[in-house]
């Protein structure tokens, strides 16, 4: 905390008030000593008190104006900081969205390639099973067909489970981002108390 105020205008106003108070007080004392001060002292005391009250009100006005300027500066700085945080959160959200899109596209490409290969293997196995059934290897053909059906069913269930897991993860991330957005703004500056408090 510095002794010199941040605003030179406030310093000059305070100095003018102090010099004015000292000058008026010196003038009142000189006038009181020049006159019959024993009979006029209540008048000079009232004049001195009135000047003191006026200067105190002046100082209060100067302090209130300075406090208001400081509050405005802090409010402006906090709003700029809050805007920076919002922009940063928006950038992170956009970055997360882009990375999720890339991961989803990569997963689609890899799953498409894997499903094509899997389909070819299952189809070939079914073909071999049907051929074995037609060539009198019924038991071996049925085993081959059931293995191919089980493999196809297993890959289908696994793909469905993976999709459900990904959807839950994306929903959780969306809730986290929504929680960041809906954080209520708290009033930074305290309210002024009423005269009765």
MIDOSE-1310 file (N, C-alpha, C; in nm, 2 decimals, decimal comma, always signed):
residues 197
xxxx	+0,08/-0,12/+0,00/+0,00/+0,00/+0,00/+0,09/+0,12/+0,00; +0,07/+0,21/-0,10/+0,16/+0,32/-0,11/+0,10/+0,44/-0,04; +0,18/+0,54/+0,00/+0,14/+0,66/+0,06/+0,08/+0,75/-0,04; +0,15/+0,76/-0,16/+0,10/+0,85/-0,26/-0,01/+0,78/-0,34
xxxx	-0,13/+0,85/-0,35/-0,24/+0,79/-0,42/-0,21/+0,77/-0,57; -0,28/+0,68/-0,63/-0,26/+0,65/-0,77/-0,30/+0,76/-0,86; -0,39/+0,84/-0,82/-0,44/+0,95/-0,90/-0,38/+1,08/-0,85; -0,31/+1,15/-0,93/-0,25/+1,28/-0,90/-0,36/+1,38/-0,87
xxxx	-0,47/+1,37/-0,95/-0,58/+1,46/-0,93/-0,64/+1,46/-0,79; -0,65/+1,34/-0,73/-0,70/+1,33/-0,59/-0,61/+1,39/-0,50; -0,48/+1,37/-0,52/-0,38/+1,43/-0,43/-0,39/+1,58/-0,43; -0,40/+1,64/-0,55/-0,41/+1,78/-0,56/-0,54/+1,83/-0,49
xxxx	-0,65/+1,76/-0,51/-0,77/+1,81/-0,44/-0,76/+1,80/-0,29; -0,69/+1,69/-0,24/-0,67/+1,69/-0,09/-0,58/+1,80/-0,04; -0,48/+1,83/-0,12/-0,38/+1,93/-0,08/-0,46/+2,07/-0,08; -0,54/+2,10/-0,18/-0,61/+2,22/-0,18/-0,70/+2,23/-0,06
xxxx	-0,77/+2,12/-0,02/-0,86/+2,12/+0,09/-0,78/+2,14/+0,22; -0,67/+2,08/+0,24/-0,59/+2,10/+0,36/-0,54/+2,24/+0,37; -0,48/+2,30/+0,26/-0,44/+2,44/+0,26/-0,55/+2,53/+0,29; -0,67/+2,51/+0,23/-0,78/+2,60/+0,25/-0,82/+2,59/+0,40
xxxx	-0,83/+2,47/+0,46/-0,86/+2,46/+0,60/-0,76/+2,53/+0,69; -0,63/+2,51/+0,66/-0,53/+2,58/+0,74/-0,54/+2,73/+0,73; -0,56/+2,78/+0,61/-0,57/+2,92/+0,58/-0,69/+2,98/+0,65; -0,81/+2,92/+0,64/-0,93/+2,97/+0,71/-0,91/+2,97/+0,86
xxxx	-0,85/+2,86/+0,91/-0,83/+2,85/+1,06/-0,73/+2,96/+1,10; -0,63/+2,98/+1,03/-0,53/+3,09/+1,07/-0,60/+3,23/+1,06; -0,68/+3,25/+0,96/-0,76/+3,38/+0,95/-0,86/+3,39/+1,06; -0,92/+3,29/+1,10/-1,02/+3,29/+1,21/-0,94/+3,32/+1,34
xxxx	-0,83/+3,26/+1,37/-0,76/+3,28/+1,49/-0,70/+3,43/+1,49; -0,65/+3,48/+1,38/-0,60/+3,61/+1,38/-0,72/+3,71/+1,40; -0,83/+3,69/+1,34/-0,95/+3,78/+1,36/-1,00/+3,77/+1,50; -1,00/+3,65/+1,56/-1,05/+3,64/+1,70/-0,95/+3,71/+1,79
xxxx	-0,82/+3,70/+1,77/-0,73/+3,77/+1,86/-0,73/+3,92/+1,84; -0,77/+3,97/+1,72/-0,78/+4,11/+1,69/-0,91/+4,17/+1,75; -1,01/+4,10/+1,78/-1,13/+4,15/+1,83/-1,15/+4,11/+1,98; -1,26/+4,14/+2,03/-1,29/+4,11/+2,17/-1,33/+3,96/+2,17
xxxx	-1,23/+3,87/+2,18/-1,26/+3,73/+2,16/-1,34/+3,67/+2,28; -1,34/+3,74/+2,39/-1,42/+3,68/+2,50/-1,57/+3,69/+2,48; -1,61/+3,78/+2,40/-1,76/+3,79/+2,37/-1,79/+3,73/+2,24; -1,70/+3,72/+2,15/-1,73/+3,66/+2,01/-1,67/+3,52/+1,99
xxxx	-1,62/+3,46/+2,09/-1,56/+3,33/+2,07/-1,67/+3,22/+2,02; -1,80/+3,23/+2,06/-1,89/+3,13/+2,01/-1,91/+3,14/+1,86; -1,90/+3,27/+1,81/-1,91/+3,29/+1,66/-1,79/+3,23/+1,59; -1,67/+3,25/+1,64/-1,55/+3,20/+1,58/-1,55/+3,05/+1,59
xxxx	-1,60/+2,99/+1,70/-1,60/+2,85/+1,71/-1,70/+2,79/+1,61; -1,81/+2,85/+1,59/-1,91/+2,80/+1,49/-1,86/+2,81/+1,35; -1,79/+2,92/+1,32/-1,73/+2,94/+1,19/-1,62/+2,83/+1,16; -1,54/+2,81/+1,26/-1,43/+2,71/+1,25/-1,49/+2,57/+1,23
xxxx	-1,60/+2,54/+1,31/-1,67/+2,41/+1,30/-1,73/+2,39/+1,16; -1,80/+2,50/+1,11/-1,86/+2,49/+0,98/-1,76/+2,47/+0,87; -1,65/+2,54/+0,88/-1,54/+2,52/+0,78/-1,49/+2,38/+0,78; -1,47/+2,33/+0,91/-1,42/+2,19/+0,92/-1,52/+2,09/+0,86
xxxx	-1,65/+2,11/+0,89/-1,75/+2,02/+0,83/-1,75/+2,03/+0,68; -1,74/+2,15/+0,62/-1,74/+2,16/+0,48/-1,62/+2,09/+0,42; -1,50/+2,11/+0,48/-1,38/+2,04/+0,43/-1,39/+1,89/+0,44; -1,45/+1,84/+0,55/-1,47/+1,70/+0,57/-1,56/+1,64/+0,46
xxxx	-1,67/+1,71/+0,43/-1,76/+1,67/+0,32/-1,69/+1,67/+0,19; -1,60/+1,77/+0,17/-1,53/+1,78/+0,04/-1,43/+1,65/+0,04; -1,36/+1,62/+0,15/-1,27/+1,51/+0,15/-1,35/+1,38/+0,12; -1,47/+1,37/+0,18/-1,55/+1,25/+0,16/-1,59/+1,23/+0,02
xxxx	-1,62/+1,34/-0,05/-1,66/+1,34/-0,19/-1,54/+1,30/-0,27; -1,42/+1,35/-0,24/-1,30/+1,31/-0,31/-1,27/+1,16/-0,30; -1,28/+1,11/-0,17/-1,26/+0,97/-0,14/-1,36/+0,88/-0,21; -1,49/+0,92/-0,21/-1,59/+0,84/-0,28/-1,56/+0,84/-0,43
xxxx	-1,53/+0,95/-0,49/-1,50/+0,95/-0,63/-1,38/+0,86/-0,67; -1,27/+0,87/-0,58/-1,16/+0,78/-0,60/-1,19/+0,63/-0,59; -1,28/+0,60/-0,49/-1,32/+0,46/-0,46/-1,40/+0,41/-0,58; -1,49/+0,50/-0,63/-1,57/+0,46/-0,75/-1,48/+0,44/-0,87
xxxx	-1,38/+0,52/-0,89/-1,29/+0,50/-1,01/-1,21/+0,36/-0,99; -1,17/+0,34/-0,87/-1,09/+0,21/-0,84/-1,19/+0,09/-0,86; -1,31/+0,10/-0,82/-1,41/+0,00/-0,83/-1,43/-0,03/-0,98; -1,45/+0,08/-1,06/-1,47/+0,06/-1,20/-1,35/+0,00/-1,27
xxxx	-1,23/+0,04/-1,23/-1,11/-0,03/-1,29/-1,10/-0,17/-1,26; -1,13/-0,21/-1,13/-1,13/-0,35/-1,09/-1,24/-0,43/-1,16; -1,36/-0,37/-1,17/-1,47/-0,44/-1,24/-1,43/-0,46/-1,39; -1,37/-0,36/-1,45/-1,33/-0,38/-1,59/-1,22/-0,48/-1,61
xxxx	-1,12/-0,48/-1,51/-1,02/-0,58/-1,52/-1,07/-0,73/-1,50; -1,17/-0,74/-1,40/-1,23/-0,87/-1,38/-1,31/-0,92/-1,50; -1,38/-0,82/-1,56/-1,46/-0,86/-1,68/-1,37/-0,90/-1,80; -1,25/-0,83/-1,81/-1,16/-0,88/-1,92/-1,10/-1,01/-1,89
xxxx	-1,07/-1,04/-1,76/-1,02/-1,17/-1,72/-1,12/-1,28/-1,74; -1,25/-1,25/-1,70/-1,36/-1,34/-1,73/-1,37/-1,37/-1,87; -1,36/-1,27/-1,96/-1,37/-1,29/-2,10/-1,26/-1,38/-2,16; -1,14/-1,36/-2,10/-1,02/-1,44/-2,14/-1,05/-1,58/-2,11
xxxx	-1,11/-1,61/-1,99/-1,13/-1,74/-1,95/-1,24/-1,81/-2,04; -1,34/-1,73/-2,07/-1,44/-1,78/-2,16/-1,39/-1,82/-2,30; -1,30/-1,73/-2,35/-1,24/-1,75/-2,48/-1,15/-1,88/-2,48; -1,08/-1,89/-2,37/-0,99/-2,01/-2,35/-1,07/-2,14/-2,34
xxxx	-1,18/-2,13/-2,27/-1,27/-2,25/-2,26/-1,33/-2,28/-2,39; -1,37/-2,18/-2,47/-1,43/-2,21/-2,60/-1,32/-2,27/-2,69; -1,20/-2,22/-2,69/-1,09/-2,28/-2,77/-1,07/-2,42/-2,73; -1,07/-2,45/-2,60/-1,04/-2,59/-2,55/-1,16/-2,68/-2,60
xxxx	-1,28/-2,62/-2,59/-1,40/-2,70/-2,63/-1,39/-2,73/-2,78; -1,35/-2,63/-2,86/-1,34/-2,65/-3,00/-1,23/-2,75/-3,04; -1,12/-2,74/-2,96/-1,01/-2,83/-2,98/-1,05/-2,97/-2,95; -1,12/-2,99/-2,84/-1,17/-3,12/-2,80/-1,27/-3,17/-2,90
xxxx	-1,35/-3,09/-2,95/-1,45/-3,13/-3,05/-1,38/-3,18/-3,18; -1,27/-3,10/-3,22/-1,20/-3,14/-3,34/-1,13/-3,27/-3,32; -1,06/-3,29/-3,20/-0,99/-3,42/-3,17/-1,09/-3,53/-3,16; -1,21/-3,51/-3,11/-1,31/-3,62/-3,10/-1,36/-3,65/-3,24
xxxx	-1,38/-3,55/-3,33/-1,42/-3,58/-3,46/-1,31/-3,66/-3,54; -1,18/-3,62/-3,52/-1,07/-3,70/-3,58/-1,07/-3,84/-3,53; -1,09/-3,86/-3,40/-1,09/-4,00/-3,34/-1,21/-4,08/-3,39; -1,32/-4,01/-3,40/-1,44/-4,09/-3,46/-1,42/-4,12/-3,60
xxxx	-1,36/-4,03/-3,68/-1,34/-4,06/-3,82/-1,23/-4,18/-3,83; -1,13/-4,17/-3,75/-1,03/-4,28/-3,75/-1,09/-4,41/-3,71; -1,18/-4,41/-3,61/-1,24/-4,53/-3,57/-1,33/-4,58/-3,68; -1,41/-4,49/-3,75/-1,49/-4,54/-3,85/-1,41/-4,60/-3,97
xxxx	-1,30/-4,54/-4,00/-1,21/-4,59/-4,11/-1,16/-4,73/-4,07; -1,11/-4,74/-3,94/-1,05/-4,86/-3,90/-1,15/-4,97/-3,88; -1,27/-4,93/-3,83/-1,38/-5,03/-3,81/-1,43/-5,07/-3,95; -1,43/-4,98/-4,05/-1,48/-5,02/-4,18/-1,38/-5,12/-4,24
xxxx	-1,25/-5,09/-4,23/-1,15/-5,19/-4,28/-1,16/-5,32/-4,21; -1,17/-5,31/-4,07/-1,18/-5,44/-4,00/-1,31/-5,51/-4,03; -1,42/-5,44/-4,04/-1,54/-5,51/-4,07/-1,54/-5,57/-4,21; -1,47/-5,51/-4,31/-1,46/-5,56/-4,44/-1,38/-5,69/-4,44
xxxx	-1,27/-5,69/-4,36/-1,18/-5,81/-4,35/-1,26/-5,92/-4,27; -1,33/-5,88/-4,17/-1,40/-5,97/-4,09/-1,52/-6,03/-4,17; -1,58/-5,95/-4,25/-1,69/-6,00/-4,34/-1,64/-6,10/-4,44; -1,52/-6,07/-4,50/-1,46/-6,16/-4,59/-1,42/-6,29/-4,53
xxxx	-1,37/-6,29/-4,41/-1,33/-6,41/-4,34/-1,45/-6,49/-4,31; -1,56/-6,43/-4,25/-1,68/-6,50/-4,21/-1,75/-6,55/-4,34; -1,75/-6,47/-4,44/-1,81/-6,52/-4,57/-1,74/-6,64/-4,62; -1,60/-6,63/-4,62/-1,52/-6,75/-4,67/-1,55/-6,87/-4,58
xxxx	-1,56/-6,85/-4,45/-1,58/-6,96/-4,36/-1,72/-7,03/-4,39; -1,82/-6,94/-4,41/-1,95/-6,99/-4,44/-1,95/-7,07/-4,57; -1,88/-7,01/-4,67/-1,86/-7,09/-4,80/-1,80/-7,22/-4,78; -1,69/-7,23/-4,70/-1,63/-7,35/-4,68/-1,72/-7,45/-4,61
xxxx	-1,80/-7,40/-4,51/-1,89/-7,48/-4,44/-2,00/-7,54/-4,53; -2,05/-7,46/-4,62/-2,16/-7,50/-4,71/-2,10/-7,61/-4,81; -1,98/-7,58/-4,85/-1,91/-7,67/-4,94/-1,89/-7,81/-4,87; -1,85/-7,81/-4,75/-1,83/-7,93/-4,67/-1,96/-8,00/-4,65
xxxx	-2,07/-7,93/-4,63/-2,20/-8,00/-4,61/-2,24/-8,06/-4,74; -2,21/-8,00/-4,85/-2,25/-8,05/-4,98/-2,17/-8,17/-5,02; -2,05/-8,17/-4,97/-1,96/-8,28/-5,01/-1,95/-8,39/-4,90; -2,06/-8,40/-4,83/-2,08/-8,51/-4,73/-2,00/-8,49/-4,60
xxxx	-1,94/-8,38/-4,58/-1,87/-8,36/-4,45/-1,97/-8,27/-4,36; -2,08/-8,33/-4,33/-2,19/-8,26/-4,26/-2,15/-8,21/-4,12; -2,09/-8,29/-4,05/-2,05/-8,25/-3,91/-1,95/-8,14/-3,91; -1,84/-8,16/-3,99/-1,74/-8,06/-4,00/-1,80/-7,93/-4,06
xxxx	-1,89/-7,94/-4,16/-1,96/-7,82/-4,22/-2,04/-7,75/-4,11; -2,11/-7,82/-4,03/-2,19/-7,76/-3,93/-2,11/-7,69/-3,82; -2,00/-7,75/-3,79/-1,90/-7,69/-3,69/-1,85/-7,56/-3,75; -1,81/-7,57/-3,88/-1,75/-7,45/-3,94/-1,86/-7,34/-3,95
xxxx	-1,98/-7,37/-3,99/-2,09/-7,27/-4,00/-2,11/-7,21/-3,86; -2,12/-7,29/-3,75/-2,15/-7,24/-3,62/-2,03/-7,15/-3,57; -1,91/-7,19/-3,61/-1,79/-7,10/-3,57/-1,80/-6,97/-3,64; -1,83/-6,97/-3,77/-1,84/-6,85/-3,85/-1,96/-6,76/-3,79
xxxx	-2,07/-6,82/-3,76/-2,18/-6,75/-3,70/-2,14/-6,69/-3,56; -2,07/-6,76/-3,48/-2,03/-6,71/-3,35/-1,93/-6,60/-3,37; -1,84/-6,61/-3,47/-1,74/-6,50/-3,49/-1,82/-6,37/-3,53; -1,91/-6,39/-3,62/-1,99/-6,27/-3,67/-2,07/-6,21/-3,56
xxxx	-2,13/-6,29/-3,48/-2,21/-6,24/-3,37/-2,12/-6,17/-3,26; -2,00/-6,23/-3,24/-1,91/-6,17/-3,14/-1,86/-6,04/-3,19; -1,82/-6,02/-3,32/-1,78/-5,89/-3,37/-1,89/-5,79/-3,36; -2,01/-5,83/-3,39/-2,13/-5,74/-3,39/-2,15/-5,69/-3,25
xxxx	-2,15/-5,78/-3,15/-2,17/-5,74/-3,01/-2,06/-5,65/-2,96; -1,94/-5,68/-3,00/-1,82/-5,60/-2,95/-1,83/-5,46/-3,01; -1,87/-5,45/-3,14/-1,89/-5,32/-3,20/-2,00/-5,24/-3,13; -2,11/-5,30/-3,10/-2,22/-5,24/-3,03/-2,17/-5,19/-2,89
xxxx	-2,10/-5,27/-2,82/-2,05/-5,24/-2,68/-1,95/-5,12/-2,69; -1,86/-5,12/-2,79/-1,77/-5,01/-2,81/-1,84/-4,88/-2,84; -1,95/-4,88/-2,92/-2,03/-4,76/-2,95/-2,09/-4,71/-2,82; -2,14/-4,80/-2,74/-2,21/-4,76/-2,61/-2,11/-4,69/-2,52
xxxx	-1,99/-4,75/-2,51/-1,88/-4,70/-2,43/-1,84/-4,56/-2,47; -1,82/-4,55/-2,61/-1,79/-4,41/-2,66/-1,89/-4,31/-2,64; -2,02/-4,35/-2,65/-2,13/-4,26/-2,63/-2,13/-4,21/-2,48; -2,11/-4,30/-2,39/-2,11/-4,26/-2,25/-1,99/-4,17/-2,22
xxxx	-1,88/-4,20/-2,28/-1,76/-4,11/-2,25/-1,79/-3,97/-2,31; -1,84/-3,96/-2,43/-1,87/-3,83/-2,49/-1,98/-3,76/-2,41; -2,08/-3,83/-2,36/-2,18/-3,76/-2,28/-2,12/-3,71/-2,15; -2,03/-3,78/-2,09/-1,96/-3,73/-1,96/-1,88/-3,61/-1,99
xxxx	-1,81/-3,61/-2,11/-1,73/-3,49/-2,14/-1,82/-3,37/-2,17; -1,94/-3,40/-2,24/-2,03/-3,29/-2,26/-2,09/-3,23/-2,13; -2,11/-3,32/-2,03/-2,16/-3,27/-1,90/-2,06/-3,18/-1,84; -1,93/-3,22/-1,85/-1,82/-3,14/-1,79/-1,81/-3,01/-1,85
xxxx	-1,82/-3,00/-1,99/-1,81/-2,88/-2,06/-1,93/-2,79/-2,02; -2,05/-2,85/-2,01/-2,17/-2,78/-1,98/-2,16/-2,72/-1,83; -2,10/-2,80/-1,75/-2,08/-2,75/-1,61/-1,99/-2,63/-1,61; -1,89/-2,63/-1,69/-1,80/-2,51/-1,70/-1,87/-2,39/-1,75
xxxx	-1,97/-2,41/-1,85/-2,04/-2,30/-1,90/-2,14/-2,24/-1,80; -2,20/-2,33/-1,72/-2,31/-2,28/-1,64/-2,27/-2,24/-1,50; -2,14/-2,22/-1,48/-2,09/-2,18/-1,35/-2,15/-2,03/-1,33; -2,22/-2,01/-1,22/-2,28/-1,88/-1,20/-2,18/-1,78/-1,17
xxxx	-2,21/-1,66/-1,23/-2,12/-1,55/-1,20/-2,14/-1,49/-1,06; -2,04/-1,48/-0,99/-2,06/-1,42/-0,85/-2,02/-1,28/-0,85; -2,09/-1,20/-0,77/-2,06/-1,06/-0,77/-1,93/-1,04/-0,70; -1,84/-0,97/-0,76/-1,70/-0,95/-0,72/-1,70/-0,84/-0,61
xxxx	-1,77/-0,74/-0,63/-1,76/-0,63/-0,53/-1,88/-0,63/-0,43; -1,85/-0,61/-0,30/-1,95/-0,62/-0,20/-2,05/-0,50/-0,22; -2,17/-0,53/-0,18/-2,28/-0,43/-0,18/-2,25/-0,33/-0,07; -2,30/-0,21/-0,10/-2,29/-0,10/+0,00/-2,40/-0,12/+0,10
xxxx	-2,38/-0,10/+0,22/-2,48/-0,12/+0,33/-2,57/+0,00/+0,34; -2,69/-0,03/+0,37/-2,78/+0,08/+0,39/-2,75/+0,16/+0,52; -2,81/+0,28/+0,53/-2,78/+0,36/+0,64/-2,83/+0,30/+0,77; -2,93/+0,21/+0,77/-2,99/+0,15/+0,89/-2,91/+0,03/+0,94
x	-2,82/-0,03/+0,85/-2,75/-0,15/+0,89/-2,64/-0,12/+0,99
